Each structure stands twice: as C-alpha cells, then as structure tokens.
Amino acid sequence: LYNKYVDGLASVTPTNPEFYQKLGDRIVNNGYNRPKGGFDAIKKQNESLI
C-alpha cells in the first residue's frame, strides 16, 4: 500500500535493488533510530546507489 501511495505522489525512487538491500540491513541492525550523523551521513554512504 505504501508503494502505491508513493507512486501516486510521482516520487522518484532508486531503481538499484542494492539500495533497498542496504536500507533493509540498516533497519534490521539499527531499527528505525536516527543513525549517527543523521540523514546526511546516509546520503553520503549511498551516493553511488541513488
């Protein structure tokens, strides 16, 4: 349901499956807690995947 909502907003989402694997791993290992360094740290780690 969430994906349909995002599609309805005409959002741009990453097409590289590795991005979603890394996202899932981060959530499994750290939960939904804000990572050290915040969103900017996540963007920097994943620049090559977006």
Beta strands, then each sheet from edge to edge (+ up, - down):
end
